[in-house]
Amino acid sequence: MRTIWGTSLDVISSSYGNNYQTYCLKEVEKYILSEDVKIEANKLFLTNKGKLIADKIASDLFKTEN
């Protein structure tokens, strides 16, 4: 998400599976609502506001095995 190209949801799904894509969308939803992240052309992008908390957003997308 930190690049101008964003993060493709299709690449997330094909590389890590649909379950992880679903997890990412669930975790990033609060940032979409607060306008820190946006989805365009099936890609996640940080907004200018979101760039200020990029590390927090990224850490929320880490999934640990139980």
Summary of the structure (lengths in Angstrom):
residues: 66
radius of gyration: 11.3
end to end distance: 25.9
largest distance: 34.0
contacts: 154
relative contact order: 0.21
helix: 53%
strand: 15%
